[in-house]
Amino acid sequence: MKYISTLILFILLSFISNAQNSKINPLLIIGKTIKIGNLEIAQNDFPKEMNWLDAKKASESLSKGWRLPSKDELYILYKNKIDNIKQNKYWSNSEGKYGYVWIQYFDGGQGSDSKDNLNYVRAVRSLY
């Protein structure tokens, strides 16, 4: 009986560990999309802040056409007060000089940040 209890505990712990390390379900991020002009916006952010390269890969992994928004598209999200946007920094796909990337502050303004820093991610894709 002790052997079976240990085996069950091991299986449960393995299952929990695998679930925590698995990829995010794209449907949870995309959700019910928001459309502004020819821009389709995922309903939700990725659950954790990430560096720029990981943000780029994660956005592109959702499905065909999904990507990080340009700095101008991020400004559109800001101006339209998109739901579920945190009052913080979001990555764009617009690279600047010296290894920096444009970001949008959702309390206003844009700036740049090092690709190694952690910021939020909201994926978009073009409808046309």
PyRosetta script that sets phi, psi and omega in degrees:
from pyrosetta import init, pose_from_sequence

init()
pose = pose_from_sequence("MKYISTLILFILLSFISNAQNSKINPLLIIGKTIKIGNLEIAQNDFPKEMNWLDAKKASESLSKGWRLPSKDELYILYKNKIDNIKQNKYWSNSEGKYGYVWIQYFDGGQGSDSKDNLNYVRAVRSLY")
pose.set_psi(1, -40.6)
pose.set_omega(1, 179.4)
pose.set_phi(2, -61.7)
pose.set_psi(2, -38.9)
pose.set_omega(2, 179.0)
pose.set_phi(3, -61.9)
pose.set_psi(3, -43.5)
pose.set_omega(3, -179.4)
pose.set_phi(4, -66.3)
pose.set_psi(4, -41.5)
pose.set_omega(4, 178.1)
pose.set_phi(5, -62.5)
pose.set_psi(5, -41.9)
pose.set_omega(5, 177.8)
pose.set_phi(6, -64.8)
pose.set_psi(6, -41.7)
pose.set_omega(6, 179.5)
pose.set_phi(7, -63.9)
pose.set_psi(7, -44.2)
pose.set_omega(7, 179.0)
pose.set_phi(8, -62.6)
pose.set_psi(8, -43.6)
pose.set_omega(8, 178.4)
pose.set_phi(9, -61.9)
pose.set_psi(9, -43.0)
pose.set_omega(9, 178.8)
pose.set_phi(10, -61.1)
pose.set_psi(10, -44.9)
pose.set_omega(10, 179.9)
pose.set_phi(11, -62.8)
pose.set_psi(11, -44.9)
pose.set_omega(11, 179.1)
pose.set_phi(12, -62.2)
pose.set_psi(12, -44.2)
pose.set_omega(12, 179.6)
pose.set_phi(13, -65.4)
pose.set_psi(13, -38.5)
pose.set_omega(13, 177.3)
pose.set_phi(14, -63.8)
pose.set_psi(14, -41.8)
pose.set_omega(14, -179.9)
pose.set_phi(15, -63.3)
pose.set_psi(15, -45.1)
pose.set_omega(15, 179.8)
pose.set_phi(16, -63.4)
pose.set_psi(16, -44.7)
pose.set_omega(16, 179.8)
pose.set_phi(17, -62.1)
pose.set_psi(17, -44.2)
pose.set_omega(17, 179.0)
pose.set_phi(18, -64.2)
pose.set_psi(18, -39.3)
pose.set_omega(18, 179.5)
pose.set_phi(19, -64.9)
pose.set_psi(19, -38.0)
pose.set_omega(19, -179.9)
pose.set_phi(20, -71.1)
pose.set_psi(20, -29.9)
pose.set_omega(20, -177.7)
pose.set_phi(21, -93.0)
pose.set_psi(21, -4.8)
pose.set_omega(21, -177.3)
pose.set_phi(22, -75.5)
pose.set_psi(22, 163.2)
pose.set_omega(22, 179.1)
pose.set_phi(23, -68.6)
pose.set_psi(23, 157.9)
pose.set_omega(23, 176.4)
pose.set_phi(24, -70.9)
pose.set_psi(24, 139.2)
pose.set_omega(24, 175.1)
pose.set_phi(25, -71.0)
pose.set_psi(25, 118.6)
pose.set_omega(25, -178.2)
pose.set_phi(26, -55.7)
pose.set_psi(26, -32.9)
pose.set_omega(26, -179.0)
pose.set_phi(27, -64.6)
pose.set_psi(27, -29.4)
pose.set_omega(27, 178.2)
pose.set_phi(28, -71.2)
pose.set_psi(28, -31.8)
pose.set_omega(28, 179.0)
pose.set_phi(29, -80.4)
pose.set_psi(29, -49.9)
pose.set_omega(29, -176.7)
pose.set_phi(30, -65.0)
pose.set_psi(30, -47.8)
pose.set_omega(30, 177.6)
pose.set_phi(31, 51.7)
pose.set_psi(31, -142.2)
pose.set_omega(31, 176.3)
pose.set_phi(32, -90.6)
pose.set_psi(32, 105.3)
pose.set_omega(32, -172.3)
pose.set_phi(33, -67.1)
pose.set_psi(33, 159.2)
pose.set_omega(33, 177.5)
pose.set_phi(34, -110.4)
pose.set_psi(34, 132.8)
pose.set_omega(34, -178.7)
pose.set_phi(35, -115.5)
pose.set_psi(35, 127.3)
pose.set_omega(35, 174.9)
pose.set_phi(36, -131.8)
pose.set_psi(36, 110.3)
pose.set_omega(36, -176.3)
pose.set_phi(37, 60.2)
pose.set_psi(37, -127.1)
pose.set_omega(37, 178.5)
pose.set_phi(38, -97.5)
pose.set_psi(38, 19.4)
pose.set_omega(38, -179.1)
pose.set_phi(39, -108.6)
pose.set_psi(39, 128.4)
pose.set_omega(39, 174.6)
pose.set_phi(40, -108.5)
pose.set_psi(40, 130.2)
pose.set_omega(40, -172.3)
pose.set_phi(41, -118.4)
pose.set_psi(41, 131.6)
pose.set_omega(41, 176.6)
pose.set_phi(42, -60.7)
pose.set_psi(42, 146.3)
pose.set_omega(42, -178.3)
pose.set_phi(43, -69.0)
pose.set_psi(43, -32.1)
pose.set_omega(43, -172.5)
pose.set_phi(44, -127.5)
pose.set_psi(44, 155.5)
pose.set_omega(44, 171.6)
pose.set_phi(45, -76.3)
pose.set_psi(45, 164.1)
pose.set_omega(45, 165.8)
pose.set_phi(46, -68.4)
pose.set_psi(46, 149.5)
pose.set_omega(46, -171.1)
pose.set_phi(47, -66.2)
pose.set_psi(47, -22.4)
pose.set_omega(47, -177.6)
pose.set_phi(48, -128.3)
pose.set_psi(48, 150.7)
pose.set_omega(48, 171.1)
pose.set_phi(49, -65.2)
pose.set_psi(49, 151.3)
pose.set_omega(49, 179.7)
pose.set_phi(50, -148.7)
pose.set_psi(50, 163.5)
pose.set_omega(50, 177.0)
pose.set_phi(51, -71.6)
pose.set_psi(51, 170.1)
pose.set_omega(51, -171.9)
pose.set_phi(52, -63.7)
pose.set_psi(52, -43.9)
pose.set_omega(52, -178.3)
pose.set_phi(53, -64.0)
pose.set_psi(53, -43.4)
pose.set_omega(53, 177.1)
pose.set_phi(54, -64.7)
pose.set_psi(54, -37.7)
pose.set_omega(54, 178.8)
pose.set_phi(55, -63.3)
pose.set_psi(55, -42.3)
pose.set_omega(55, 179.3)
pose.set_phi(56, -63.6)
pose.set_psi(56, -47.4)
pose.set_omega(56, 179.5)
pose.set_phi(57, -63.4)
pose.set_psi(57, -43.5)
pose.set_omega(57, -178.3)
pose.set_phi(58, -63.2)
pose.set_psi(58, -44.0)
pose.set_omega(58, 179.6)
pose.set_phi(59, -62.3)
pose.set_psi(59, -44.8)
pose.set_omega(59, -178.3)
pose.set_phi(60, -69.8)
pose.set_psi(60, -20.9)
pose.set_omega(60, -178.7)
pose.set_phi(61, -81.0)
pose.set_psi(61, -10.1)
pose.set_omega(61, -177.7)
pose.set_phi(62, -61.4)
pose.set_psi(62, -51.1)
pose.set_omega(62, 173.5)
pose.set_phi(63, 174.9)
pose.set_psi(63, -179.0)
pose.set_omega(63, -174.2)
pose.set_phi(64, -56.6)
pose.set_psi(64, 127.8)
pose.set_omega(64, 174.4)
pose.set_phi(65, 93.7)
pose.set_psi(65, -18.4)
pose.set_omega(65, -179.7)
pose.set_phi(66, -74.6)
pose.set_psi(66, 144.2)
pose.set_omega(66, -174.5)
pose.set_phi(67, -162.5)
pose.set_psi(67, 175.1)
pose.set_omega(67, 170.0)
pose.set_phi(68, -73.4)
pose.set_psi(68, 145.1)
pose.set_omega(68, 177.4)
pose.set_phi(69, -74.8)
pose.set_psi(69, 155.7)
pose.set_omega(69, 171.7)
pose.set_phi(70, -71.1)
pose.set_psi(70, 169.4)
pose.set_omega(70, 178.4)
pose.set_phi(71, -63.6)
pose.set_psi(71, -33.9)
pose.set_omega(71, 178.4)
pose.set_phi(72, -69.8)
pose.set_psi(72, -37.9)
pose.set_omega(72, 177.3)
pose.set_phi(73, -67.4)
pose.set_psi(73, -37.7)
pose.set_omega(73, 176.1)
pose.set_phi(74, -61.7)
pose.set_psi(74, -37.6)
pose.set_omega(74, 177.9)
pose.set_phi(75, -64.3)
pose.set_psi(75, -36.3)
pose.set_omega(75, 176.2)
pose.set_phi(76, -62.0)
pose.set_psi(76, -42.6)
pose.set_omega(76, 177.3)
pose.set_phi(77, -60.4)
pose.set_psi(77, -43.5)
pose.set_omega(77, 179.7)
pose.set_phi(78, -62.6)
pose.set_psi(78, -49.3)
pose.set_omega(78, -176.9)
pose.set_phi(79, -64.8)
pose.set_psi(79, -29.3)
pose.set_omega(79, -178.7)
pose.set_phi(80, -93.0)
pose.set_psi(80, 5.2)
pose.set_omega(80, 177.0)
pose.set_phi(81, 47.7)
pose.set_psi(81, 57.6)
pose.set_omega(81, -179.5)
pose.set_phi(82, -59.9)
pose.set_psi(82, 137.7)
pose.set_omega(82, 179.2)
pose.set_phi(83, -60.9)
pose.set_psi(83, 153.2)
pose.set_omega(83, 175.0)
pose.set_phi(84, 65.1)
pose.set_psi(84, 15.8)
pose.set_omega(84, 176.5)
pose.set_phi(85, -83.7)
pose.set_psi(85, 127.8)
pose.set_omega(85, 177.6)
pose.set_phi(86, -76.8)
pose.set_psi(86, 153.2)
pose.set_omega(86, 177.4)
pose.set_phi(87, -81.4)
pose.set_psi(87, 71.0)
pose.set_omega(87, -176.1)
pose.set_phi(88, -154.7)
pose.set_psi(88, -160.9)
pose.set_omega(88, -175.4)
pose.set_phi(89, -96.3)
pose.set_psi(89, 139.2)
pose.set_omega(89, 177.5)
pose.set_phi(90, -124.7)
pose.set_psi(90, 141.9)
pose.set_omega(90, 177.9)
pose.set_phi(91, -73.5)
pose.set_psi(91, 146.3)
pose.set_omega(91, 167.6)
pose.set_phi(92, -112.7)
pose.set_psi(92, 177.1)
pose.set_omega(92, 173.3)
pose.set_phi(93, -98.2)
pose.set_psi(93, 6.4)
pose.set_omega(93, -175.9)
pose.set_phi(94, -89.2)
pose.set_psi(94, 107.2)
pose.set_omega(94, -179.4)
pose.set_phi(95, -81.8)
pose.set_psi(95, 142.9)
pose.set_omega(95, 176.5)
pose.set_phi(96, -107.5)
pose.set_psi(96, -154.9)
pose.set_omega(96, -179.6)
pose.set_phi(97, -86.5)
pose.set_psi(97, 156.6)
pose.set_omega(97, 170.3)
pose.set_phi(98, 58.9)
pose.set_psi(98, 34.7)
pose.set_omega(98, 176.8)
pose.set_phi(99, 79.1)
pose.set_psi(99, 16.3)
pose.set_omega(99, 178.3)
pose.set_phi(100, -101.1)
pose.set_psi(100, 158.0)
pose.set_omega(100, -179.0)
pose.set_phi(101, -130.4)
pose.set_psi(101, 144.0)
pose.set_omega(101, 177.5)
pose.set_phi(102, -67.7)
pose.set_psi(102, 140.4)
pose.set_omega(102, 176.2)
pose.set_phi(103, -130.2)
pose.set_psi(103, 159.9)
pose.set_omega(103, 176.1)
pose.set_phi(104, -114.5)
pose.set_psi(104, 128.5)
pose.set_omega(104, 170.9)
pose.set_phi(105, -89.9)
pose.set_psi(105, 128.3)
pose.set_omega(105, -176.9)
pose.set_phi(106, -89.2)
pose.set_psi(106, 15.9)
pose.set_omega(106, 164.1)
pose.set_phi(107, -107.5)
pose.set_psi(107, 13.0)
pose.set_omega(107, 178.5)
pose.set_phi(108, 115.5)
pose.set_psi(108, 161.8)
pose.set_omega(108, 174.0)
pose.set_phi(109, 74.4)
pose.set_psi(109, 159.9)
pose.set_omega(109, 174.8)
pose.set_phi(110, -127.3)
pose.set_psi(110, 159.5)
pose.set_omega(110, 178.2)
pose.set_phi(111, -157.5)
pose.set_psi(111, -161.1)
pose.set_omega(111, 176.6)
pose.set_phi(112, -132.8)
pose.set_psi(112, 158.2)
pose.set_omega(112, -178.0)
pose.set_phi(113, -146.3)
pose.set_psi(113, 152.9)
pose.set_omega(113, 176.7)
pose.set_phi(114, -65.1)
pose.set_psi(114, 141.9)
pose.set_omega(114, -179.1)
pose.set_phi(115, -60.6)
pose.set_psi(115, -20.4)
pose.set_omega(115, -178.4)
pose.set_phi(116, -83.4)
pose.set_psi(116, -16.9)
pose.set_omega(116, -178.9)
pose.set_phi(117, -73.6)
pose.set_psi(117, 164.5)
pose.set_omega(117, -178.7)
pose.set_phi(118, -102.6)
pose.set_psi(118, 129.2)
pose.set_omega(118, 177.5)
pose.set_phi(119, -141.3)
pose.set_psi(119, 168.1)
pose.set_omega(119, 178.9)
pose.set_phi(120, -76.9)
pose.set_psi(120, 162.1)
pose.set_omega(120, -176.1)
pose.set_phi(121, -134.8)
pose.set_psi(121, 127.7)
pose.set_omega(121, 171.1)
pose.set_phi(122, -128.2)
pose.set_psi(122, 119.6)
pose.set_omega(122, -176.8)
pose.set_phi(123, -83.7)
pose.set_psi(123, 151.5)
pose.set_omega(123, 176.5)
pose.set_phi(124, -138.6)
pose.set_psi(124, 167.8)
pose.set_omega(124, 168.2)
pose.set_phi(125, -152.6)
pose.set_psi(125, 156.3)
pose.set_omega(125, 179.8)
pose.set_phi(126, -84.4)
pose.set_psi(126, 138.8)
pose.set_omega(126, 179.6)
pose.set_phi(127, -82.7)
pose.set_psi(127, -25.7)
pose.set_omega(127, -176.9)
pose.set_phi(128, -117.0)
pose.dump_pdb("model.pdb")
